[in-house]
Amino acid sequence: MSFEGPAGRAAGGVRREPASRRGGPTDPSHDDRLRRGILDTDVSRGRARWIAVTFVLGIFAVPVSQEALQRARGEDSVLPALFHHGPTRENLRQFEDDLEQASYAKDYVQPRVQALLTRFGRVGNKKAIVGRDGWLFYKPGIDYVGGPSFLAPDTLDGRVRAAREAGAPELGADPRVAILAFQRALASRGIALVLFPVPDKAMLQPTQLHGRAIAGDVVSLPRNPGWARFAAEMTAAGVTVFDPSPVALKRGEPARYLIQDTHWTPAWMGEVARQLAAVVGRVGRLPPVSSPPWHEVDRPVTRVGDLVDMLKLPEGQTIFLPQTVTTRAIATSAGEDWQPDEAADVLLLGDSFTNVFSLETMGWGTAAGLAPHLALDLGRPVDVIAQNDAGAFATRQTLSRELEGGHDRLAGKRVVVWELASRELGVGDWKAVAWKAP
């Protein structure tokens, strides 16, 4: 049995719903006000002022304290340049960038917050992604592998528009245009081109990224949807595309990539160098030469990877421990490290995949990278132009400038190997460069 008071019943015993307040959910004007972005609030004028003042003070506290600390330490201030040139939009943006780079508050807070997020939430940042069991991955590589076709018209148009909005109107979005222009320039001098996009870590170590075990004995490789079309078009145009990717991934096989680094292991790099040497020898029809007296020297190297560096964790962090690998450096009979030779008939253009294990500043040893191993497997000297990052553009530009400046780096060359990270196909700058006629 239930009871209702008089206010809850209408005449005849029918229950009457209470009238809604003006502005409530049942008010016809409510949805219209929301669509117009009008939200009713109940904040007193005094409290509103207090909130606004606190917000403004919080904004100014960081740059003011930064300026005070810089003056106290006798460091150059970022303010004079701003006031000297005037507070234009570009100068304000530059001031913000300079302030961020020099920020003591950021340097103190960011590493500690990142350490907490990474340790307890497996949270990375805009560059480094935390996988399973201590594995780290480079986000642009994941975006390339799991993203739309890098040859899709919408993708190409979107990249061009984004570049223009960012102030880079000369961006080349389509890799095919730049590659074929390079291939024609080389062919005019009787030089063959071998294009070598290095498979991304997310392609070859997917279980360490998502944690799902391989179902059965093998699993197909994840690839960008545009790869098959790209490789077919390049091959039809006369470009030799070297792809060392396995046909499928097998359960329990050795890792091909370093755990906390964007680059390959020394063992897989050595295997790839042998395969590449076979392709170069076939394509270039290289004449026999006397084999230089090189030999391999085992050199253990220990370091945390570059992806740990990208996370910007506090010094002395223990979340990621160093990895030890054995590199195989190439040395002369006198015990000296291998060196490139500009007179060689093979030129290797490369990025950080070429430099790792050879460029000392990368922390993974010297004389043990792709170039010296390619030379050893070819049994002949190799010339090298390598620059970390920007594999789609940097080495092409360097070679072009040398030719324009009168230094004919292509003299006597039979083969040019162009190594670059495969993600460059989807994110690299493929703008044109000038090729001087021989």
Secondary structure, DSSP 8 states (H G I E B T S, - for coil): -----GGGB-GGG-B------TTSTTSHHHHHHHHTT-------HHHHHHHHHHHHHHHHHHHHHHHHHHHHTT---SHHHHHHH-S-HHHHHHHHHHHHHH-HHHHHHHHHHHHHHHHHH----SSEEE-STT-EEEHHHHHHHHSS-TT-HHHHHHHHHHHHHTT-TT----HHHHHHHHHHHHHTTT-EEEEEEE--HHHH-HHHHH----SSSEEE----TTHHHHHHHHHHTT-EE-----SEEETT---SB-TTSSSB-HHHHHHHHHHHHHHHHHHHT---------EEEEEEEEE--HHHHHHT--TT--SS--EEEEEEEEE-TTS-B----TT-SEEEEE-HHHHTTT-GGGTS-SS-SHHHHHHHHHTS--EEEE-SS-TTTHHHHHHHHHHHTT--TTTT-SEEEEEEETTHHHHS----------
